[in-house]
Amino acid sequence: MKEEFIHFLWRTRRFDQRELKTTTGHTIEILQPGEYNLHAGPDFFNARLRIDGMEWAGNVEMHLASSDWYVHQHEQDPAYAGVILHVVWVEDSMVLQPDGRPIPCLELCKRVSMVLLEEYERLMLEEDWLPCGRSFHEVPRVVRLGWMDRLLVERLEQKTAQIERLLEYSRDSWEDTFYFLLARSFGLKINLDPFEQLARSLSLSIVQRHKEHPFQIEALYFGQAGFLEREYQDDYPNQLAKEYHYLRHKYQLVPMEVSQWKFLRLRPANFPTIRIAQFAALMQRTVHLFSKVLECVKVAELEALLTVETASYWEMHYRFDVPSVERKKAVGRSFLMQVFINTVVPVVFFYGKRRQEVELQNRALAWLEELGPESNQLIEEWVAYGVKPQNAHDSQALLQLRQQYCLERRCLDCAVGHYLLR
């Protein structure tokens, strides 16, 4: 058993509350259980209780065994001086305040249904991929749908830390912040940090000065990425290097180390050279990109805005000096879907929240409902359990459920777990 189970019992009142008494025989009436505290300090703040007819206001602390109070050295922490009730599974020792008075203690071990306890232990000990897999479909659809909505918003809000970091770096410039986030998305998981470094090393203002000259923009990006620091056999990269040499001195630029870019175990279409060429084409095509994203209503408009093709050289190459079968290197739809889901939707949702524009938040959520569900191993596992997402809204919620609740065995914080433990 984990201490979180005691928190769950207290929050949901899922214990026998008839004739509540402390371990020393004093009657207890719960007027307000308090605010659940996920940070340091007592587990519940601002509780209100009536003990032997006298009303008390203060904090409630919980442990599996009362002696844990001393194991955790709460007697030395002033934050616990205001505890008015100690809720434990079992009292194995009396806990005293600094002045020698005993802290009222409520023992729960004889007040919890064995059925509830057995179901909790089954969920905690279940080794299946989905702890509640055998019971998941017993949960009413309305409960599951409401929980999926909350999971999606939670997932979007968790992504705001990255946005806030870059917004602070860019001194509250949303265009620059979107530029950095978009660069990261072109790096995928393997090259997202080098891509962010590339964007940081080449300001959007410099890029926009050359918006009429796509060759110069491509030279700037490949030069800053470190790919133009050597001689090539092909004329194209050597011409890029010549152009970059001039621009580098003009803007006092410092290129990255090319060794930072990773090619290993990547499909050629995802090579950083191709993604840099595509990113350069996108940055040349439009200015004030974030403002234009905010004007889009439908996913089709976003797709038209962000779909670009590379320079003709890349139709026959994936890397400099390495010929390949001729093929256009336009940004693919599946890649764009990842950019929409992982970058565009979170930043527009966060922008709407920051500006208190509910319409923008709802539009970002509506885009996820327009997009098809993601296809990856985690989603395939959900489908194997008979849970088939209908769109990206569903697949993102399922990813959040698996990663943040199922893997961590946070069944007590999950609406599905709550229902099964009813």
C-alpha positions as CSV (number, residue, x, y, z in Angstrom):
1,M,0.0,0.0,0.0
2,K,1.1,3.5,-0.7
3,E,0.5,6.7,1.3
4,E,-1.4,8.0,-1.8
5,F,-4.2,5.5,-1.0
6,I,-4.8,7.3,2.3
7,H,-4.9,10.6,0.4
8,F,-7.5,9.0,-2.0
9,L,-9.6,7.7,0.9
10,W,-9.7,11.1,2.6
11,R,-10.3,13.1,-0.6
12,T,-13.2,10.9,-1.7
13,R,-14.5,10.0,1.8
14,R,-14.4,6.3,0.8
15,F,-14.3,5.0,4.3
16,D,-16.9,4.4,7.0
17,Q,-17.7,7.8,8.5
18,R,-20.2,6.5,11.0
19,E,-19.3,7.4,14.6
20,L,-15.9,8.7,13.7
21,K,-13.6,8.9,16.6
22,T,-9.9,9.5,17.3
23,T,-7.9,6.7,18.7
24,T,-8.3,8.2,22.1
25,G,-12.1,8.2,21.8
26,H,-12.9,11.8,20.8
27,T,-15.7,12.3,18.3
28,I,-14.8,13.7,14.9
29,E,-17.0,15.5,12.3
30,I,-15.4,16.4,8.9
31,L,-16.7,19.8,7.9
32,Q,-14.2,20.5,5.2
33,P,-11.4,17.9,4.2
34,G,-9.1,20.7,3.1
35,E,-7.1,21.4,-0.1
36,Y,-4.9,18.6,-1.4
37,N,-1.3,19.7,-1.3
38,L,1.1,18.3,-4.0
39,H,4.1,20.2,-2.7
40,A,6.1,20.3,0.5
41,G,4.2,20.5,3.8
42,P,1.1,18.8,5.3
43,D,-1.0,16.8,2.9
44,F,-4.2,18.9,3.2
45,F,-4.4,22.6,3.9
46,N,-7.2,24.6,5.5
47,A,-9.3,21.7,6.8
48,R,-12.2,22.3,9.1
49,L,-13.1,19.7,11.7
50,R,-15.3,19.4,14.8
51,I,-13.6,17.4,17.5
52,D,-15.7,16.7,20.7
53,G,-18.0,19.6,19.6
54,M,-15.2,22.1,19.2
55,E,-14.5,23.5,15.7
56,W,-10.9,23.4,14.5
57,A,-9.3,24.9,11.4
58,G,-5.8,23.8,10.2
59,N,-3.9,21.1,8.3
60,V,-4.2,17.3,8.1
61,E,-1.2,15.0,7.7
62,M,-1.3,11.4,6.5
63,H,0.9,8.3,6.9
64,L,0.6,4.6,6.6
65,A,1.8,4.2,10.1
66,S,1.7,7.0,12.7
67,S,5.4,6.5,13.6
68,D,6.2,7.7,10.1
69,W,5.7,11.2,11.6
70,Y,9.1,10.8,13.3
71,V,10.7,8.9,10.5
72,H,10.0,11.9,8.3
73,Q,11.2,14.2,11.1
74,H,8.0,16.3,11.1
75,E,8.5,17.1,14.7
76,Q,11.4,19.3,13.7
77,D,9.6,21.2,10.9
78,P,7.5,24.3,11.9
79,A,5.3,23.7,8.8
80,Y,3.6,20.8,10.7
81,A,2.9,22.8,13.9
82,G,-0.6,23.6,12.6
83,V,-1.7,19.9,12.1
84,I,-5.1,19.3,13.7
85,L,-5.5,15.7,12.7
86,H,-3.2,12.8,11.9
87,V,-4.9,10.3,9.5
88,V,-3.2,6.9,9.4
89,W,-3.8,3.4,8.2
90,V,-2.6,2.1,11.6
91,E,-1.5,3.9,14.7
92,D,1.6,2.2,16.0
93,S,2.7,5.0,18.3
94,M,1.3,8.2,19.7
95,V,2.5,11.5,18.1
96,L,3.0,14.5,20.2
97,Q,3.1,18.2,19.5
98,P,6.2,20.2,20.7
99,D,4.3,21.1,23.9
100,G,3.6,17.5,24.7
101,R,0.0,17.3,23.7
102,P,-1.0,14.4,21.5
103,I,-2.1,15.1,18.0
104,P,-5.6,13.7,17.4
105,C,-5.3,10.6,15.3
106,L,-7.8,8.9,13.0
107,E,-7.1,5.2,12.1
108,L,-8.6,3.9,8.9
109,C,-7.7,0.2,8.7
110,K,-11.0,-0.9,10.1
111,R,-13.1,1.6,8.2
112,V,-12.3,0.6,4.6
113,S,-14.2,-2.0,2.6
114,M,-12.2,-5.2,1.8
115,V,-13.6,-5.1,-1.8
116,L,-12.2,-1.6,-2.3
117,L,-8.9,-2.6,-0.7
118,E,-8.6,-5.7,-2.9
119,E,-9.4,-3.8,-6.1
120,Y,-6.8,-1.2,-5.2
121,E,-4.1,-3.8,-4.6
122,R,-5.1,-5.5,-7.9
123,L,-4.5,-2.3,-9.8
124,M,-1.2,-1.6,-8.1
125,L,0.1,-5.1,-8.6
126,E,-1.2,-5.7,-12.1
127,E,1.6,-6.4,-14.5
128,D,-0.5,-6.0,-17.6
129,W,0.3,-3.1,-20.0
130,L,-3.0,-1.5,-18.9
131,P,-3.6,-2.0,-15.2
132,C,-7.4,-1.8,-15.6
133,G,-7.5,-3.5,-19.0
134,R,-10.0,-6.1,-17.9
135,S,-12.3,-3.4,-16.5
136,F,-11.7,-0.4,-18.7
137,H,-14.8,-0.9,-20.8
138,E,-17.0,-1.2,-17.7
139,V,-16.5,2.5,-17.1
140,P,-19.5,4.5,-18.6
141,R,-18.7,6.3,-21.9
142,V,-19.6,9.7,-20.4
143,V,-16.9,9.2,-17.7
144,R,-14.3,8.2,-20.2
145,L,-15.0,11.0,-22.6
146,G,-15.0,13.7,-19.9
147,W,-11.7,12.3,-18.6
148,M,-10.2,12.3,-22.2
149,D,-11.0,16.0,-22.5
150,R,-9.3,16.8,-19.2
151,L,-6.3,14.6,-20.2
152,L,-5.8,16.5,-23.4
153,V,-5.9,19.9,-21.7
154,E,-3.5,18.6,-19.1
155,R,-1.1,17.5,-21.9
156,L,-1.2,20.8,-23.6
157,E,-0.6,22.7,-20.4
158,Q,2.4,20.5,-19.6
159,K,3.9,21.6,-22.9
160,T,3.7,25.2,-21.9
161,A,7.0,25.0,-19.9
162,Q,8.9,24.8,-23.1
163,I,7.0,27.6,-24.7
164,E,7.4,29.8,-21.6
165,R,11.2,29.2,-21.6
166,L,11.5,30.3,-25.2
167,L,9.1,33.2,-24.7
168,E,11.3,34.5,-21.9
169,Y,14.4,34.1,-24.1
170,S,12.8,36.0,-26.9
171,R,11.7,38.8,-24.6
172,D,8.0,38.1,-25.1
173,S,8.2,38.0,-28.9
174,W,5.6,35.5,-30.1
175,E,7.0,35.5,-33.6
176,D,10.5,34.6,-32.4
177,T,9.1,32.0,-29.9
178,F,7.2,30.3,-32.7
179,Y,10.3,30.4,-34.9
180,F,12.3,28.5,-32.2
181,L,9.5,26.0,-31.5
182,L,9.0,25.4,-35.2
183,A,12.7,24.8,-35.6
184,R,12.6,22.2,-32.8
185,S,9.8,20.4,-34.5
186,F,11.8,20.1,-37.7
187,G,14.5,18.4,-35.7
188,L,12.1,15.7,-34.5
189,K,13.3,13.9,-31.4
190,I,16.8,13.2,-32.7
191,N,17.9,16.7,-33.8
192,L,15.5,19.0,-31.9
193,D,18.3,20.5,-29.7
194,P,20.6,21.2,-32.7
195,F,17.7,22.7,-34.6
196,E,16.9,25.0,-31.7
197,Q,20.6,26.0,-31.5
198,L,20.5,26.7,-35.3
199,A,17.5,29.0,-34.9
200,R,19.1,30.8,-31.9
201,S,22.3,31.3,-33.9
202,L,20.4,33.0,-36.8
203,S,17.9,35.6,-35.8
204,L,14.6,35.8,-37.6
205,S,15.3,39.5,-38.3
206,I,18.4,38.5,-40.3
207,V,16.5,35.9,-42.2
208,Q,13.7,38.2,-43.1
209,R,16.2,40.8,-44.6
210,H,16.8,38.2,-47.3
211,K,13.3,37.0,-47.9
212,E,13.6,37.9,-51.6
213,H,16.6,35.7,-52.0
214,P,16.0,32.0,-51.2
215,F,19.5,30.9,-52.1
216,Q,20.9,33.3,-49.5
217,I,18.6,32.0,-46.8
218,E,19.6,28.4,-47.6
219,A,23.2,29.5,-47.4
220,L,22.7,31.1,-44.0
221,Y,21.0,28.0,-42.5
222,F,23.5,25.4,-43.9
223,G,26.4,27.7,-43.1
224,Q,25.2,28.2,-39.5
225,A,24.6,24.5,-39.2
226,G,28.2,23.9,-39.9
227,F,27.8,22.0,-43.2
228,L,29.7,24.6,-45.3
229,E,33.0,24.4,-43.6
230,R,34.6,22.0,-46.1
231,E,35.1,21.6,-49.9
232,Y,32.5,19.6,-51.9
233,Q,32.6,18.0,-55.3
234,D,29.2,19.4,-56.3
235,D,29.0,23.0,-57.4
236,Y,25.8,23.7,-55.4
237,P,27.2,23.4,-51.8
238,N,30.4,25.2,-52.9
239,Q,28.2,28.1,-54.2
240,L,26.3,28.1,-50.9
241,A,29.6,28.2,-49.0
242,K,30.8,31.2,-51.1
243,E,27.5,33.1,-50.3
244,Y,27.7,32.1,-46.7
245,H,31.3,33.3,-46.4
246,Y,30.2,36.8,-47.3
247,L,27.1,36.8,-45.1
248,R,29.0,35.3,-42.1
249,H,31.4,38.3,-42.1
250,K,28.6,40.8,-42.7
251,Y,26.6,39.6,-39.6
252,Q,29.5,38.4,-37.5
253,L,28.0,34.9,-37.4
254,V,29.5,31.9,-35.6
255,P,28.6,28.5,-37.1
256,M,27.8,25.4,-35.1
257,E,29.9,22.2,-35.0
258,V,28.6,20.0,-37.8
259,S,29.2,17.0,-35.5
260,Q,26.1,17.9,-33.5
261,W,23.8,16.7,-36.3
262,K,22.7,13.0,-36.2
263,F,22.0,10.9,-39.2
264,L,22.3,7.4,-37.7
265,R,19.1,5.3,-37.8
266,L,17.1,8.0,-39.5
267,R,15.2,7.5,-42.7
268,P,16.7,9.7,-45.5
269,A,13.6,11.8,-45.7
270,N,14.3,12.8,-42.0
271,F,18.0,13.6,-42.5
272,P,18.9,17.0,-41.0
273,T,20.1,18.2,-44.4
274,I,16.6,17.7,-45.9
275,R,14.9,19.2,-42.9
276,I,17.2,22.2,-42.9
277,A,16.5,22.7,-46.7
278,Q,12.7,22.5,-46.0
279,F,13.0,24.8,-43.0
280,A,14.9,27.4,-45.1
281,A,12.3,27.2,-47.8
282,L,9.5,27.8,-45.3
283,M,11.3,30.8,-43.7
284,Q,11.8,32.3,-47.1
285,R,8.3,31.9,-48.1
286,T,6.6,33.9,-45.5
287,V,7.2,36.6,-42.8
288,H,5.1,37.1,-39.7
289,L,4.4,33.3,-39.8
290,F,2.8,33.1,-36.3
291,S,0.4,35.9,-37.2
292,K,-0.6,34.0,-40.3
293,V,-1.1,30.8,-38.3
294,L,-3.5,32.7,-36.0
295,E,-5.5,33.7,-39.0
296,C,-6.1,30.0,-40.0
297,V,-9.4,28.5,-39.1
298,K,-9.2,25.0,-40.6
299,V,-6.4,22.5,-40.8
300,A,-6.4,22.8,-44.6
301,E,-5.4,26.4,-44.2
302,L,-2.5,25.5,-41.9
303,E,-1.4,22.8,-44.3
304,A,-1.4,25.2,-47.3
305,L,0.6,27.7,-45.2
306,L,3.3,25.3,-44.0
307,T,3.7,23.0,-47.1
308,V,6.9,23.8,-49.0
309,E,9.3,22.2,-51.5
310,T,13.1,22.3,-51.4
311,A,15.5,23.8,-54.0
312,S,15.9,21.5,-57.0
313,Y,19.3,20.3,-55.9
314,W,17.6,18.3,-53.2
315,E,15.4,16.4,-55.6
316,M,18.4,14.3,-56.4
317,H,20.2,14.4,-53.1
318,Y,19.6,13.6,-49.4
319,R,23.1,14.8,-48.5
320,F,25.7,17.0,-50.2
321,D,27.7,15.1,-52.8
322,V,25.6,11.9,-52.5
323,P,23.3,11.4,-55.5
324,S,20.0,9.7,-55.0
325,V,16.9,8.7,-57.1
326,E,15.1,11.8,-58.2
327,R,12.3,12.6,-55.9
328,K,10.7,15.9,-54.7
329,K,11.4,16.7,-51.1
330,A,8.2,18.6,-50.2
331,V,7.2,18.6,-46.5
332,G,5.1,15.4,-46.2
333,R,1.6,15.4,-44.7
334,S,2.5,12.9,-41.9
335,F,5.4,15.2,-40.9
336,L,3.2,18.2,-40.9
337,M,0.7,16.4,-38.7
338,Q,3.4,16.0,-36.1
339,V,4.3,19.7,-36.4
340,F,0.6,20.6,-36.0
341,I,0.1,18.3,-33.0
342,N,3.3,19.0,-31.1
343,T,4.0,22.6,-32.0
344,V,1.2,24.6,-33.6
345,V,-1.7,23.4,-31.4
346,P,0.2,23.8,-28.1
347,V,1.5,27.3,-28.9
348,V,-1.8,28.6,-30.2
349,F,-3.6,27.1,-27.2
350,F,-1.1,28.7,-24.8
351,Y,-1.3,32.1,-26.6
352,G,-5.1,32.0,-26.3
353,K,-4.8,31.2,-22.6
354,R,-2.3,34.0,-22.1
355,R,-4.4,36.5,-23.9
356,Q,-7.7,35.2,-22.4
357,E,-9.0,34.5,-25.9
358,V,-11.2,31.4,-25.4
359,E,-12.0,31.3,-29.1
360,L,-8.3,30.6,-30.0
361,Q,-8.1,27.9,-27.3
362,N,-11.2,26.2,-28.7
363,R,-9.8,26.5,-32.3
364,A,-6.6,24.8,-31.3
365,L,-8.7,21.9,-29.8
366,A,-10.9,21.8,-32.9
367,W,-7.8,21.3,-35.1
368,L,-6.9,18.2,-33.1
369,E,-10.4,16.9,-33.8
370,E,-9.9,17.5,-37.5
371,L,-6.6,15.7,-37.6
372,G,-6.5,11.9,-37.9
373,P,-5.2,9.8,-34.9
374,E,-1.5,9.3,-34.6
375,S,0.0,6.0,-35.5
376,N,2.7,4.6,-33.2
377,Q,3.3,1.7,-30.9
378,L,1.5,3.1,-27.9
379,I,-1.6,3.8,-29.9
380,E,-1.4,0.3,-31.4
381,E,-1.4,-1.1,-27.8
382,W,-4.6,0.9,-27.0
383,V,-6.2,-0.5,-30.1
384,A,-5.3,-4.0,-29.0
385,Y,-7.4,-3.3,-25.9
386,G,-10.3,-2.2,-28.0
387,V,-9.7,1.5,-27.5
388,K,-9.6,3.0,-30.9
389,P,-8.9,6.8,-31.2
390,Q,-11.0,8.6,-33.7
391,N,-8.8,11.7,-34.1
392,A,-5.6,13.4,-32.8
393,H,-7.7,14.7,-29.8
394,D,-8.2,11.1,-28.7
395,S,-4.7,9.8,-29.4
396,Q,-3.1,12.7,-27.5
397,A,-5.3,12.0,-24.5
398,L,-4.5,8.3,-24.6
399,L,-0.8,9.0,-24.8
400,Q,-1.2,11.3,-21.7
401,L,-3.2,8.6,-19.9
402,R,-0.6,5.9,-20.6
403,Q,2.5,8.0,-19.9
404,Q,1.4,10.0,-16.9
405,Y,-1.1,7.7,-15.2
406,C,-0.9,4.0,-16.2
407,L,2.9,3.8,-16.2
408,E,3.1,5.6,-12.9
409,R,0.3,3.5,-11.4
410,R,-1.6,6.8,-10.7
411,C,-4.9,5.0,-10.7
412,L,-6.0,7.0,-7.6
413,D,-5.7,10.2,-9.6
414,C,-7.4,8.8,-12.7
415,A,-11.2,9.1,-13.4
416,V,-11.2,5.5,-14.7
417,G,-9.5,4.3,-11.5
418,H,-11.9,6.4,-9.4
419,Y,-14.9,4.8,-11.1
420,L,-13.5,1.2,-10.7
421,L,-12.8,1.9,-7.0
422,R,-16.2,3.3,-6.4
